[in-house]
């Protein structure tokens, strides 16, 4: 995957990245070392093409001012985004149902019985798919059941499947939402000149934008000796958005995810699926020229609305054309203390272009 920067134009690089990302996969059967190797291969390919300047549009708020002051980059889960189509992947509910029903087999019940007889508690994951009353009944029935009872008790399987079907739609929706909450995202753009971006993300040009240089490698967790134990471990990756007319296909990933919650021994075909779900976006948004810093949570990590990445210092600030004098003054004091460049966006009345321009800000 290692290529010289001169190998691809910007447009061709993004096509090649989309191709490599679609082909890359990390099965849950791979070792941690093998999985990290796949991620590093993708990162090594992207690294030479990361723009020198990436921009983050902000509203004027106490949180945004505090983050700027403290060099914190806040990332959020995609369920917090204002666009319900963002990170919207494709899946087939009936295919999911069929696969899970097939897996609710006698072999599964035999394995579950041995698991319970070994002194283990009933898998807590099942609590989200079945009622307490049913699980109390199932726990005792499975643990005490003989081989012949399991082999010949079709009624028991009917109970399992009936209970699953009654909760199916709700649990599938919850599983889909959980994918959106398995990664934190910080969004950037290659351009500072977009009228639409200033309107959408900086409160009608009343906000500001910060410039960052993110060309240094971001993936740090896998090299840490606490990687497997840390309850806040994340894998940081900076990738360009893949603009596509088709949504990302995530049916197989959801089958394994839901199956594992049911205690079924299902291999996850691609642990990169969560990252891919966060990267695919409609071509209607291609004008944003977006890059995303994606922090993928390790299994069991706590989920909050925001995740603060510390010590990410901006290299410049841009003031919107309609920013209020008081907000500009407060931001200017922070920028001056940081000794970073300041720019003022403005409308060039002589220009035929709708592009927003900027000039050096002077007190």
N, C-alpha and C positions, 0 to 999 in steps of 0.2 A: 504493500500500500504506500510505501514511502515514495514520494515524487518530488521533484524540484518544483519551486514555485512557477518557473517558466513553462512547465509542462502544459498547464491548462489556463485558458482565459477564465475570467470570473464566471461567465455564463457556463462554460464547459465544466468548470470545477464543480458547480452546484449540481449539474446533471450527473457527473461521475460520483459525487457524494451520495446522491439519491440512490444510484445504482448499488453502491457499496453497502449503504445502510440497509437496503431491502434484502441483500444477499447475506448480510452478517446475522448470526444468531448465536445465542448462548443457551444451550440446553441445561436444565437443572442437573443433568447427569454429569456435566463437565466439572472438573475440579476448579477451585477458586483461581488457581494460577492460570488455567486455560481460559477462563472467563475474562480475567484481567488482560490477558494477551490480546483477546479480540477487541476489547475496549481501547487498549493502547494503540492498536493498529488503526482504528478509526480516528483517534485523536492525533496520531502522528501524521495521518493524511491531511486532516483539516488544519493543523497548526500553521503551516506556511501561508495559508490563505486567509487567516483571521485579519480583518481590516485593522489598520493602525488606529483608527478612530471609530468607536461605536457610541451611539447616542441613546440616552435614556430620558424620555419625556416625563415631566413631573408636574403635578398640581402644587399650588402653594398651600401647604398644610403643616401642622405642627410635626407630624410624623416625618414628612419629607425633609423639613428643615433640620430636624434632629439627626436623621440618617446622613444628610450631607455634612453636618458638623462633625459627626463621629465616624465618618468613612464606613458606614454600614450600607450594604446592598440588601434590600429586603426582597425575598422571593416568596411567591404565594402559590397555592395549589390551584389548578385550572378550574375547579368548581367555583372559585371566587371571581373568575373573569366575567366581564359583562356580556360577552358573546357566547350564547349557549352552543354555537356551532364550533367553537374553538376546542381542539382536542377531541372532536366528535368522531369516534371510530365506528366501523361497520361490524355488525355481528348478526348471526342468524339465531333467533330464539328457539326455533323448532329443532334446529340441528343441535343446539346446546341441550335441550330437553332429551332428545333421543340418545345422545352420548352418555348423559348422566344416568338415564334409566337403564341403559345397557350395562353400565358399570355397577349398578345396585344389584349385584349378582350373589349367588350362594357363596362364591369364593370370598366375596367381601365380608359376608356375615361370619364365615369361619375365621377369617383373619381378625375381625373385631372381637369375636368370642375369646380367642387366645390372648388378645391384647388386654381384655378385661380380667381374664383369669390370672394374668401375670401380675395383678395388683395395680394396674393403671386405672386412673379415673376415666370416665366416659369422655371422649374428645370434646373439648369445649366448643370447637368450631361448629359442632352439630346444633348448638343452641340457637344459631341464627336461622336454621332451616326447619326445625321441628319444635313443637310446643313442649313445655315442661312435662305435661301429663303423658304425652306420647313417649318422651325419652325415659321417664321413670318406668313405664311399661316395657320399653324396648331393652333397657339396661338389664332388668331382671330376666326377661325372656331369653335374651341372647346368652348371658353368662351361664344360665342353668340348662340351656338347651343341649340335648344329645346330638350326635352326628345324624342319626336317623330323623330326628325332629326337623333339623335344618334342611336335610335333603328332601323331605316330603311335605314341608309346610309351605305350600304355595300361598296360603292365606296370609302368612306373616309378611311375605314379600309384597303382597297386594297392599297391606297396611302401610308398609314403608313407602311404596310408590304413591299411594293415595295421599299420604301426609305431605310428601314432597311436592306433588302437583298443586295442592291447596295453597302452598306458600311460595310457589315457583315465581310468579310474576314479580312479587315484592322483593324476593331475594335476588333475582337477576338484576333488578334496578339498583339494588344496594351494591351488588358486585361491580356493576358498571361505574357507579359513583366512587367506589373504593380505588379503581384504577386511576381516576382523576386525582385522587388524594395520595397517590403513592410517589409523587414527585413534586418538588418545588421548582418554580420557574421564575427567572428574572429575564425580562424582555429588553432587547436593544434594536436599534435600527442603524443601517449604514448611512442614512441621510439625515441632515439637519434642515433641509430646504423644503420639506413637504408641508404645504398648507393644511392638508387633511390631517396629518399626524399632529401638528400643533393644535388643531381644532379638537381632535378626539381625545388626546392624552394630556393636554396642558390647559384644559378648561378654556377653550376658545382663545388661545394665545395669551392668557393671563398668567400662565405658569412659567416654567423654566425647563431647560434641558441640561443634562450633565454629559460630558464627554469622557470616555474611558479608553484606556489602552489595556486590552485583555489578552495580549498575545502570549503571555507566559503560560505554561501548562497549568491547568486548573485541577486535574485529578490528583488528589493527595491521599485520600483515605486508604487505598490498597497498600501503600507502602508503610503504613503505620502499624506498629506491633500490637495495637489494641483494636485492629480492624474488626475482628470477629466479636469482641466483647462490648465495644462502645454502643450504648443505646441511642446515640445520635449520629451514628456513622452514615455518611452520604458519599456518593461518587459524583464528582463535579465534571460536567462536560459542556463545552461551548460549541454549538452546532448551528448551521444556517437552517432556516425553515425550509421544508420540502413542500413547495406549492404544487398541488396536484388536483385534477378534476375528480379523482376518486378518493374516497375516505380509506384510511388504513384498515385492513382486514384483521380483526382481533378475535374471531370465533374460537380458534384453537387455544389461544391463550386463556380465554374465559372458561373453556371446558376444563382445562387443568386447574385453574384457580378455584373454581367452584367445586370441582372434584376433591381437591385437597382439603377444602373447608368441610367437606362431608366425611373426611377421613379416608377417602379412596386413594390408593397408591398410584397417582397419576404423575407422569413426567411432564414438567413444564417445557414445551418445545422451544421457547425463546424468552429468556429473562430480559432481553432488550425490548420486548414488546411495549413496556410502559414508556420507555424513552421514545420509541417510534410513535406511539399515540400522541405524545406531546409535540412532535415535530411536523406531522402532516397537517396541512391547512389549505383551504380553498384558494384557487388561483385568483379569486376576486380580491384577495388581500396582498397580492404580489407587490403592489406599489410600496408596501411598508419596508421591503428589503430587510426582513427581520432575522435576527440571530437570537438564540435562547441559551442561557446558562441553565442547565437542567441538573438539579440535585436529586438523584434517585435514592430513596430511603432504603436502608437495609431492612429485612423482614423483622418486624417487632419494634421498629423505631417509633417513638411517639409522633403524632401528627398534630400540628397547630396551624392556625390560619396563616401565619407568616414565619419565615425562617430568615434570620439575619446573618449575612455573610460579612464578617468583620475584616477590617484592614484593606478594603477595596477603595483606593483613593482616586477621585476623578482628576482629570488633567485640565479641564476647562469647564466653564459654565456659560450658558446662553440664556439671555433674558427675553421672554416673549414680547411681542410688539405691544401688548395691552397690559403688561404687568404693572401692578400698582406701585407707586413710589415707595411706600412703606415696606412692601415685600422685597422690592429690589434692594433697598437699603440694608435690610437684615441679611439677605443673601450676599450682598457685596462685602459686608463685614466678615462673614465666614470665609469667602473666597480670598479676601485680602490676607487674612491670617494664614490661609493655606498656601498663599503665593502662587495661585493658579491663574491662568489667562481668563479674561472676562470678555464676552461679546454681547452686542445688542442686536436682536433681530429687527428688521425694518422693511417697510414697503417702498420699493423703488418706483416712484411715479412715472419715471421715464421709460421703464421697461415694458415690453410687450408680454413678458413671461409672468405666469402666476407663481413662480417660485419665490419663497421667502429668502431674503438675503440677510447677511449679518456684517457688522463692522466692529472694530475694536471698541470696547467700552472705556470711556475716559470719564473720570469724576468731574 
